[in-house]
């Protein structure tokens, strides 16, 4: 019934991964987008798909890792992305919230390269956009890419409208369960047909697990929060969100 559209499991050992997957499946989580942040984790998430088919690999280099990759990263990523198991490109994007992060021009170079790979392979792209929501949206629009997921969206309402008007999708995380969250109006506004939910594991554990290491099973808490905000049945919410995920990431597989 539920799908975790963004989890980072690439660095977890096989035994622990099996436990996490089994627990998630027991909680009704059918699929998990296993999102890479580096070349090493991109290789890992593809391998993990061969062990657990419910883990769908998304390959890419996050904006936080762009200065740590080898010079041949682009050719290597292109080769990894050619694997037919790959469901998406990313995580990639821009983040301007901390001066200690890599320089924005370097982040932008990587984002533009990821967009090119996604367009050339006909794959959706998963973008990080904190503090740069409009810039990331503008780059996506300029690239001509048709399928974009703004992961863990916490940006302005006006930009949310622009994202939805472009036909793109926003994903909400456990942040929407926090007592001090200001995201309820955004969740209420975005239609299920352009919305996903995620854990961003191992980060951002939802209430009542806040402060603990997050895991895909807890996406059900995020889904329950969406249903409560929208005042709809949880089953209806889960079905709508799953339909969006399948349309974006499994257009030929359903």
C-alpha positions in Angstrom: 0.0 0.0 0.0 2.9 2.4 0.8 6.0 3.3 -1.2 9.1 5.0 0.2 10.2 7.3 -2.7 13.6 8.2 -1.2 15.8 6.2 1.1 19.6 6.0 1.3 20.4 2.3 1.8 23.5 1.9 -0.4 26.0 1.8 2.5 24.1 -0.7 4.7 25.5 -4.2 5.0 23.5 -7.0 3.5 22.3 -8.5 6.8 21.0 -5.3 8.1 19.5 -4.4 4.8 17.6 -7.7 4.7 16.2 -6.9 8.2 15.1 -3.4 7.1 13.5 -4.6 3.9 11.6 -7.4 5.7 10.3 -5.1 8.4 9.2 -2.5 5.8 7.4 -5.2 3.8 5.7 -6.4 7.0 4.4 -2.8 7.5 2.9 -2.7 4.0 5.8 -0.9 2.2 5.8 -2.5 -1.3 8.7 -0.6 -3.0 11.6 1.6 -2.0 13.5 4.0 -4.2 17.1 3.4 -3.1 18.9 6.7 -3.8 22.6 7.0 -4.3 24.7 10.0 -3.5 28.0 9.1 -5.0 29.6 6.8 -7.6 30.3 4.2 -4.9 26.8 4.2 -3.6 25.4 4.2 -7.2 27.2 0.9 -7.8 25.9 -0.4 -4.5 22.2 0.4 -5.1 22.3 -1.4 -8.4 23.8 -4.4 -6.8 21.3 -4.3 -4.0 18.4 -4.4 -6.5 19.7 -7.8 -7.6 19.3 -9.0 -4.0 16.0 -7.3 -3.2 13.9 -6.5 -6.3 11.7 -4.1 -4.3 14.7 -1.8 -4.0 14.7 0.4 -7.1 18.0 2.1 -7.8 18.4 5.8 -8.4 22.0 6.7 -9.4 23.7 10.0 -9.0 25.9 12.3 -7.0 24.4 14.6 -4.4 25.3 18.3 -4.2 27.2 17.5 -1.0 29.5 15.0 -2.7 30.5 16.9 -5.9 34.0 17.7 -4.7 34.8 14.2 -3.6 34.3 12.3 -6.9 37.0 11.2 -9.3 37.7 13.1 -12.6 36.0 10.4 -14.7 32.8 10.5 -12.6 30.7 11.5 -15.6 31.7 8.6 -17.9 31.3 6.2 -14.9 27.9 7.5 -14.0 26.7 7.3 -17.7 27.8 3.6 -17.7 26.0 2.9 -14.5 22.9 4.7 -15.7 22.8 2.4 -18.8 21.9 -0.6 -16.6 18.2 -1.4 -17.4 17.5 -1.8 -13.6 18.1 1.9 -13.0 14.8 3.7 -12.3 16.0 7.3 -12.0 18.9 9.7 -11.9 19.8 11.4 -8.7 20.0 12.5 -6.0 21.4 15.6 -7.6 20.7 19.3 -7.2 21.7 22.5 -5.4 21.9 23.6 -1.8 22.8 27.1 -0.8 22.0 26.9 2.9 25.5 26.5 4.3 28.7 28.2 3.1 30.7 25.0 4.0 28.9 23.1 1.2 30.6 22.8 -2.2 30.5 26.0 -4.3 27.2 26.5 -6.2 28.9 26.7 -9.6 30.3 23.2 -9.1 27.0 21.9 -7.8 25.3 23.4 -10.9 27.8 21.7 -13.3 26.9 18.3 -11.8 23.2 19.0 -11.8 23.3 20.0 -15.5 25.2 16.8 -16.3 22.7 14.7 -14.4 19.9 16.4 -16.3 21.6 15.5 -19.6 21.9 11.9 -18.6 18.2 11.7 -17.5 17.0 13.3 -20.7 19.1 11.2 -22.9 18.0 8.0 -21.2 14.4 9.0 -20.8 14.6 8.6 -17.0 13.0 10.7 -14.2 15.4 12.8 -12.1 15.3 13.2 -8.3 16.5 16.7 -7.2 17.6 18.3 -4.0 16.7 22.0 -4.0 17.0 23.4 -0.5 17.5 27.2 -0.6 17.6 27.0 -4.4 14.1 25.8 -5.4 13.5 28.3 -8.1 17.0 27.9 -9.6 16.7 24.1 -9.7 13.2 24.4 -11.3 14.5 26.9 -13.9 17.4 24.5 -14.9 15.0 21.6 -15.1 12.6 23.5 -17.4 15.5 24.7 -19.6 16.7 21.1 -20.0 13.3 20.0 -21.4 13.1 17.1 -18.9 9.5 15.8 -18.5 9.7 14.0 -15.1 11.2 15.6 -12.0 10.8 14.8 -8.3 11.6 17.6 -5.9 12.6 15.4 -2.9 11.9 16.4 0.7 10.3 19.6 -0.4 10.3 22.5 2.2 10.4 25.4 -0.2 8.1 28.4 -0.8 4.4 28.0 -1.6 4.8 30.1 -4.8 7.6 27.8 -6.1 5.4 24.7 -5.2 2.8 26.2 -7.6 5.4 26.6 -10.3 6.6 23.0 -9.8 3.0 21.7 -10.1 2.2 23.9 -13.1 5.3 22.4 -14.8 3.8 18.9 -14.3 6.5 17.9 -11.9 6.2 16.1 -8.6 7.0 17.1 -5.0 7.9 14.6 -2.2 7.3 15.2 1.5 9.2 13.6 4.3 8.8 13.0 8.1 9.2 16.8 8.6 5.5 17.1 8.0 4.9 15.2 11.3 7.0 17.6 13.4 5.1 19.8 15.8 6.9 22.9 14.4 6.3 22.0 10.7 4.9 24.8 8.5 4.3 22.4 5.6 0.6 21.5 6.1 -0.7 24.1 3.7 1.7 22.8 1.0 0.6 19.2 1.6 -3.0 20.2 1.5 -2.6 22.1 -1.8 -0.6 19.5 -3.8 -2.7 16.9 -5.4 -2.0 13.2 -4.8 -1.3 12.9 -8.5 1.8 15.1 -8.1 2.9 14.0 -4.7 5.1 11.4 -3.2 6.2 10.5 0.4 9.6 9.5 1.6 11.7 8.8 4.7 15.1 10.1 3.4 16.4 7.3 5.6 18.5 7.3 7.7 17.6 11.0 8.3 14.5 12.8 9.3 12.7 10.1 11.3 9.0 11.0 11.7 7.2 11.4 15.0 7.1 9.4 17.3 10.6 8.2 16.2 12.2 11.7 15.8 15.8 11.7 16.8 16.3 8.0 15.9 17.8 6.5 12.8 15.1 6.5 10.2 14.1 3.5 8.1 11.7 2.8 5.2 9.1 1.1 7.3 8.3 4.5 8.9 7.1 6.0 5.7 3.7 4.8 6.8 3.8 7.6 9.4 4.4 10.1 6.7 1.5 8.7 4.7 -0.8 8.8 7.8 0.1 12.5 8.2 -0.7 13.3 4.6 -4.1 11.5 5.0 -4.8 13.5 8.1 -3.9 16.8 6.5 -6.0 16.1 3.5 -8.8 14.6 5.6 -9.0 11.5 3.5 -8.9 7.7 4.3 -5.4 6.3 4.6 -6.1 3.5 2.1 -7.2 6.2 -0.4 -4.1 8.2 0.3 -1.8 5.2 -0.1 -3.3 4.2 -3.4 -3.1 7.7 -4.8 0.5 8.1 -3.8 1.4 4.7 -5.1 -0.2 5.5 -8.4 2.0 8.6 -8.7 5.1 6.6 -7.9 4.4 4.0 -10.5 3.6 6.5 -13.1 6.9 8.4 -12.5 9.3 5.5 -11.9 7.7 2.4 -13.5 5.8 3.7 -16.6 6.3 0.4 -18.4 6.3 -1.9 -15.4 3.4 -0.7 -13.3 
